[in-house]
Amino acid sequence: QSWHAGYMMCTAVLTVLGWAMIFWSHEQLPLGHTGGVEIAGGGVKMNRGFIHAAHVSLGYLVIAAVVMQGGMGWYKRRTLQTTGEKVLGWHGDFGRWVMMPLGLVNVILGIWCLSPRWSVAV
């Protein structure tokens, strides 16, 4: 459990640092942080296509889930150590059956966005 906690907290920190680097990179270029989605004139406009917008939106969801999972894991471990009580029994299932598939789908969408051969606006 100690190794797992250490690895997962490193994963959460590296996820946030990775997002910060992408944020910084997009600040240097005029790309923005919404995946090309603009809300203007009473409508929604996708400048970079649906796949790119889906990648960015799902990415923000995955980052939020990683931070949430890290916090829950910390709370779960602290509670077990201080009181001996097991809490948040669904924590492992959430990581395994929700976060992993969403993360993998988002990586595939990201590859799709970056591959010129696959970059087709849907």
N, C-alpha and C positions, 0 to 999 in steps of 0.2 A: 504493500500500500504506500510506503514511503517513496519508492521509486515512481510509482504511478503518479502520485501527487506532484512530485518534482517535475516529471516530464510534462504533465498537463499544464502546470503553471508556466513552464517555459514555452509551451505551445501558445498559451493565451498571450503572453508578453510578446512573442515573436509575431503573432497575428496582428496585434495592435501596431507594432513597429513596422510591419510590412504595409499595413494600411497607411501609416504616416508617410512612408516613403512614396507610395503611389500618390497620396494627396500632394506631397511636395513636388513630385514630378509633374503632376497636372497643373500645379501653380506656375511652373516654369514654361509650360506650353499652354496655349489657349484652349485647353480641352474641357475645363469645367469638371464638376464632380457628380453630375447627374446622368452620365451616359448618353448625353445628347438629348435628353428629354427637357422640353421647355413648355411652360404653361404660360400662354400669352393670348390675348384677344379672346378669352373665353373658351379656348381649346387647348389640346395637348398636341405638341409637335415633336416628332422623333427625328432628329437630325442625323443620327448615326445608325438607324435601323432598330428593329424590335429586338434582335438577338443581343445587341450591345446593351440596350436598355434593360433587358432581362438579366444579363450578366451583372450589371452594376447593382440593380435592385436586389437580386439574390445575394450578391456579395455583401451588401450592408446587412442583410438579414443573418447571414452566416457569421459575420463578425460580431454582431450583437449576441448571437447564440453562443459563440465561443466565450465571450466575456461573461455572459450569464452562467454558463456551465462551469467556468473557472471559479466564480463566486460561490456557486452551489457546492462545488467539490470542496472548497476551502471550509465552508460552513459545515458540511457533512463530516469532514475529518475532525474539525475542532469539536463538534458535538460528541462524536464517538470517543475522542480522547478525554474530554472533560467529564462527560456524564455516563459514557458507555452505551448511550442510546443510539440506535441506528435510525437515521432519518433520511428522507428523500430517496426512497427505494427505487424510484423511477429514473434517477440520475444517469445510471449506466445505460438504460434502454434509450433515453433521449439522445445520448451521444452516439450510440451504435445505430439506431434505427431512424433518427431524424437528421442529426448533424452530418454524419458521414455521407449519406446519400445526397443531401443538399450541397455539401462541399464538392463532391465528385461531379455532380451536374454542373456546378458553377465553374469548375476547372474546364470541363468540356466546352461550355459556352465561351469561356475566355479564349480557349484555343481556336474555337470557331471564329471569334471576333478578330483574332490576330492573324489568321491564315488567309492570305489574299485569295487563294483558290476557293475557300469556303465562304468568304465574305459576300453574302447575298442578302440584300434587304428583304425581310419577310413581311 
